[in-house]
Structure formats: structure tokens, C-alpha cells
Amino acid sequence: MASGGGIQIPSRLPLLLTHEGVLLPGSTVRFSVDSPRNMHLVSQRLLKGTSLKSTIIGVIPNTRDPEHDTDELPTLHKIGTAGIAVQVVGSNWPKPHYTLLITGLCRFRVSGLLKERPFVLAEVEQLDKLEQYTTSAAEVTAEDGELGELSQKFYQAAVQLLGMLDMSVPVVAKFRRLLDSLPRETLPDVVASMIRTSNKEKLQVLDAVSLEERFKKALSMLTRQIEGLKLLQKTRKMSPDNEKRVLSVRKGGVFPGRQFNLDEEDEGEDGDDTAALERKVHGANMPEAAFRVCLKELKRLKKMPQSMPEYALTRNYLDLMVELPWSKSTKDCLDIHAARTLLDNDHYAMDKLKRRVLEYLAVRQLKTSLKGPILCFVGPPGVGKTSVGRSIARTLGREFHRIAVGGVCDQSDIRGHRRTYVGSMPGRIINGLKTVGVNNPVFLLDEVDKLGKSLQGDPAAALLEVLDPEQNHSFTDHYLNVAFDLSQVLFIATANTTATIPPALLDRMEVLQVPGYTQEEKVEIAHRHLIPNQLEQHGLTPQQLHIPQETTQDIISRYTREAGVRSLERKIGAICRAVAVKVAEGHRIPKMEPLTPEKSSQQGDIQASPPEMPIVIDQVALKDILGPPVFEMEVSERLTLPGVAIGLAWTPLGGEIMFVEASRTEGEGQLTLTGQLGDVMKESAHLAISWLRANAKTYQLTNMVGGPNPSEGTDIHLHFPAGAVTKDGPSAGVTIVTCLASLFSGRLVRSDVAMTGEITLRGLVLPVGGIKDKVLAAHRAGVKRVILPKRNEKDLEELPANVRANLDFVAASNLDEVLNASFDGGFPGTTSTLAHPQLSSKL
């Protein structure tokens, strides 16, 4: 391979026939090999060879290898490139083939074919000197005449092209070093393999054996590339800072590295994107602080190669900044009459919520720059807290966005992640603003009482800044790291109870109680909203199904007992499905088959006639569809023995009635309490026993043998049914006293009386909470008289007028009045004791 005339390639070379690309000296190209002759060349020469000489092969361009060994060999291209196979990779999918990585060495001319099978072997004549790739540029003497001028002109054009590129790209910097180190004779081949050229143009460079002709052909391609970049820069009116562009790099390399491609189209797309992003930043109308941050990030982005991981992070950050509604807002609809009509059409009852929205509209008419209120709707499930929030947004003409915060236990969900973390993103507040596209939407924070807490922080504490009118005008998300104004956002939070909301968060919200519905309100809601909605969902019409009001009342009282209307809607849906089956069977088309008279008569008996329209749901049909009534028990049936009384309890799901049962047996005076009672309720039971023992003579209470001490020689057992449910609170005090008084006196408590109130050791009745929900529960259960503390009379004003009219309220300030109202004909000793002066609380 070496001789006195310089480095020589072998005179006989196996030939690789290819039509996909052109290998030029000094470049490295991958070739896929799957034809028979080429496969034999790889397997028998490259893979079995043990010397360096065996890795040198000739690459013939513009020649397709035949599909079969028996086919005639096509005319070979006369000029080829000798190269070293530096890598061979084999694969069997989708068919057997090899992938070769070949580095070009020099040109050769095919002198003659020695054999055609199993692979092509030819006699070749070397055309280039290999020394030019191993000699530095300083050792090469300068050419004279026209060739010297061409090489100098070509070098200057290459330097000009490099001046238009970004030197921070590693491949461009490497090409700069090669330009200074490689001899001038190698430049046409290296540059032609690097810039964007077609295979036909590369073939022309390969065929140019004369160095002068090679310079001319490569120079025209290089000039065209430069003019294209100049035109691109001119059309975009680029500033001096933006003249150097980041170019896309494709797989390949520059000798002795890898081949790459200067793709002006990709560069243009990147330039367009950055320029468009800069226009968006200037047009976003953001505050000065945010604008300065965006300009700083944009300046960094222009100097940053696309291959850097931080490029995508910075680009995503700027995209979010320009998409946020810094100054975009919707105009409020301030027509109070139209708003009242829309709210009444969407929701029945809920007068307090509607009045609050109308008050906000009225103030907005008088003062335009009003901060958005922060409301909290508290009530049992199914009463319409979420849907009324959506209705408020439609009434105001604002965008609506719901954020479910139930179960959230990471503060980053509210405030976002810092951009230093992998996969960082903004919080739900900023994401919601980006989604709606305006800065004054209605945000519904659903289930705010079910926020969690974990090692990742407390989201309830993160909400303090969001829901504070004095702070949220400069809310700072960790991802944005700049202040955003939330003061125009109308925040509505929903909760089932305020007990689990942190006091600091609760203090920042205006709490509006949303109680359960009365039976009359449920009937109206069912016929105004639920039934038409279910008919539409099941493809029925009012001409096909009719549910009378009496049937609706039966569903409410006997099949559902809840504060909201979700179970009621499900029951109506069950009725609609049953009717849909009947309607579908009536519309069934019989199959057209020849029938004998016998078959015809049998089919006529089996096939049901279409039902008459509309189908009316009465009590019989209701029982067939929904089954036996779930709540068939009457209250009076439980009060058949002494020692039973009805109390009223409050739960997050609404008010409930609660039976208290007591029994006594001979024993040692022990008190047994069952029913999963809390400490406060146990203390109420001990208070009741102590008060009754102290007043046993006054009320003529005796033990089992008639003694004056009710608990002497007697074991007392108090039980609160629904033992699986935990119970606690002070409001069962008066119920326990009445139950034990009934047990010790042997008298029955009135079956239509329910009561609530806290007691003291002196016999006073103290006020309790949840009066409205408790009274509605008593009304649903058919109770006629409700005993409640005197100081809770003010809470009765919130009750609907029809409920107040149907119930008899007894406001008691002490236990004498409670016992007198709980028994028919009063209670012994109450009338006489009322004549004596009573101790009054001075607290």
C-alpha cells in the first residue's frame, strides 16, 4: 500500500454498488446493503478479512445492484471512491441487511472487471493523492496561477459562510478548525459533502478529476448557499445581534468527524419562531416587571443552541408568559333584572346566594374598580353549590373554571414548581387563567374542606395568599416568579362543613350557608329541572311519560331522605329507564316470516300491544319500578314504651332525627352508654342523671321498687341507634333528660315531638348550631312539634314560611319547659316549680 511515490490503495478492489448517495473523499456516509452481490462482499470480504487491506473497498455511485445473482451487471460508473469500512452492523428485520459506515479516501477509475460473482472485483487506477489528507496546511506550498486564485477565492467564501453561522454550535466550531488545518485541495470535497446539495451535484464534484474543475463546481454550490442565507436575512430584516443563526444538524460528520447539513429551511423556521415570540412579548401588554423578565429570557434564548436542554425550558416559560391574560378581561353584564331572571330560571330557592350575587352587581354599577369577592358555600351534598357557581358565571357574563382541590396534599398544585426542577409546571391557579384566557373569571374551588397535608407542604396554607383580598393582587407563582394580579377573579369555594377548614383560611372567606331543601322545594325542583332533564337524557318526551306531583312526593318521602336532590334524580332516572323499555317494546317491528294460523295465534298472544301514551306513574307503578319503600317506618311506631325520645342532630350531609332509648334493670346504680358516643355526649348523659337525681322529688321520679332515688339499686342503659355511626356534641342533652324522665316516671313521650339543646347542671337550656338543618329534618320525618333553646329563636327566621306554618315551635329556657312540652298534659311538678323564682345565668 506504500511506495516511493506516496501512499497507494490496492490495485484490485471489491466494488460496492450503490444508488442512494455519493461518497466523496473526506466524508463519512452510511450505506444500507441488502442486494446479493453487496451482501456477499460484506460477508466474504469485510467480515472474514483480518488485515487493514481487507477493509478498503471501492464505492461506485449511481449504479443499482441487480436483485438476483443471475441478472446481468449494469454499466458501472467510471469514477468511484475508495473508502475504509469503519463499522458493519447486521440485522434480520424487516429483511436481512447490513449497514456500513464508510469513510472516503480518494478517487479511482475502473480499468477493468476481473469478476462479477459472488461480488464485483475490478482493476482500479488511483486518481488522488492520499498524502493531502495527512499533511497540514502549513506544509503545502501555495498554488500559482488560476488554481491559486480559485483556491483562495474558495477559502474566502468558506470563511464568509462560517461568519454567518453560530460558532457556539459544536459542529460549526469543528468545521472552523478543519478549514484552517486541512490542505486547500481537500476543501471542495469536504464542503460539497457538508452543504445542502443534491446527489447529482455531488456526482459532478466526484467526476471532476481536475482540481481546477473541482474548485469551480464546488465554488458555485458554496456561493449559492451564501446567497440563500443572505436573502433569508434580508427578507426578515434581522438585527445585527440576530445575524448568526443556529442551524439544524443532521446525522453525519465532517472528516475526520461527522457530516452535517446547513438546512436554510430549518434555520428559517427557527428564526420565524423566535421573531414571532418576540412580537408576542411586546404585544402581551404585561406589567413592567414581567416585561423585563421576558426580555431577559428572550435574550438568553437567542444565544442558546437548540440542542441545550435549557432551551426547551426557557421556550416553554416564554410561551406561558405571553399566553397569560395580563390585561385581557370580559365585560360584566350589570343588568340586575336580567340577572335575577336568569338565576331564578336556573335554580329554585337559594335566596341568600342569589341576593349576594345581585348585591355584587349593584355595587359594580356604582363602582367599577371593585375587587372580586371571595365566597364560600357551605352545605350538604346535592344542594347545588357547584352548579350555582356555574350559573353565577353565566349571569355575570364571565368565563368559568372549576378547580377540584379535594384530596390535594401538595402545595405545588397551588403555587407551582420552581423552574430548577425537572418537569416543573405552574400551579392550578395560573394554569386556569391560561385556560380561560381572561383575568376576571369565576374560579370555583370545589371541596375546599377536604384539602390534605403531607411532607410536600400544606395546600391550605398556600391558598391563604390566593384568597386574601389584600394579598392576591400580587400573587407569585413559583414557576412564573413574577407577580400576577388575582384581585379581579371571583373566587367561590364549596365545602360540606367548616369544621375541617383551617381557621386562618376560613377567616378570609365570606361563608354562606346553603341548607337542605324542604319537601315542597324538592317537588318544585323535580318538576322544573330534574324530570325534564331526565326525559331528555333518556330520549323521552312529556307525551310519553307523566309523573304526577303526588308520585313525586311519594318518591321524596318514602324512597329518598336527604338534604339534596341527587338520590331523587337517580330515582327519576330509574323510572325513565323502565318507561324507555316499555316504549321500545311497543315500537318493536315484528320479523316478516310466513306464519301458519297456529303460529299467528300464538304470536298474537305473546306480543304485547303498545302502551297507551302518556304512561302515568302511580303508586302501583312506582312500587313495581323502585321496589318496596325504603323509609316506610313512622315515627309514632317507635314511641310505644317509656324511655324513648326523639332528638335532632346535624351532620355534614344535613340534619337527621335521632332516637334515644333507655332501659333499667336491678343492679348497683351503674350507667351504661352505647352507640359510639363521643366524650361530650357522655358528659351530657352524666349531667342528665345528676340533674334528675337532684330533682327526683319535685318530679315524682322513683326507682324500680318505688324509692325516691331513681338510680338506687338500678342499672341504667342509654343507647343511641345507628351504632356504626360516631356521634358527639352537646345538643343531645335535653333529649337524654326527656328520655330518662320518661323511663323513671313510666310515661310516654309525645310521638310527634323532637328536640335539641344543651343543658347545664342548673337545668338551663343553652343554644346550639345547625337549627335550620335540624328543623328541616324534623319536617321531613313528619314531626309536628320542635323544642329548641330560647336563644335559637332568631334562627327560625331563615326557615321557609310553609315549614314555620306546619310546625309548632316551643322555645325553652330551662328543662321545666322542655318536660312540660314533651308529655301530653304536661309533666308532674313542672307547673308548681314554674311559680318559684328560677336561677338565671349571669354568664
Beta strands, then each sheet from edge to edge (+ up, - down):
strand 1: 2-3
strand 2: 6-7
strand 3: 12-17
strand 4: 28-33
strand 5: 56-60
strand 6: 79-91
strand 7: 97-115
strand 8: 120-126
strand 9: 374-378
strand 10: 400-404
strand 11: 442-446
strand 12: 475-476
strand 13: 483-484
strand 14: 490-495
strand 15: 510-513
strand 16: 545-546
strand 17: 615-616
strand 18: 644-651
strand 19: 654-666
strand 20: 671-674
strand 21: 714-719
strand 22: 753-755
strand 23: 758-759
strand 24: 765-766
strand 25: 785-789
strand 26: 808-812
sheet 1: 1+ 2-
sheet 2: 4+ 7- 6+ 5- 3- 8+
sheet 3: 10+ 11+ 14+ 9+ 15+
sheet 4: 12+ 13-
sheet 5: 16+ 17+
sheet 6: 18+ 19- 21+ 20+
sheet 7: 22+ 25+ 26+
sheet 8: 23+ 24-
end
